[in-house]
Amino acid sequence: MCPVCKSTPLTNPGLRFKINPKCYHRICEGCVDRKFVQGKAECPISGCKQQLWKREWKVQTFEDLKIEREVDLRRNVTKM
């Protein structure tokens, strides 16, 4: 479920989630488009104060965010 608009794949079959590699919060693609239309904005998740850009959000590959974070970390390490 999207924590911002409360949409689920059952109510919205085309729902795609995006995550941000800075804070690893997950929200739906529609909320990313609406929240970051003006450019840089604060993460819409309560308590997160990260300033993010729309271009930083990426489509979630893995269901588990811990795996997503680990894969990103390993990609960054292999780039070095």
HELIX and SHEET records of a PDB file:
HELIX    1   1 GLU A   29  LYS A   35  1                                   7    
HELIX    2   2 LYS A   54  GLU A   56  5                                   3    
HELIX    3   3 LEU A   65  LYS A   79  1                                  15    
SHEET    1   A 3 ARG A  26  CYS A  28  0                                        
SHEET    2   A 3 PHE A  17  ILE A  19 -1                                        
SHEET    3   A 3 LYS A  58  VAL A  59 -1                                        
SHEET    1   B 2 ALA A  41  GLU A  42  0                                        
SHEET    2   B 2 GLN A  51  LEU A  52 -1                                        
END                                                                             
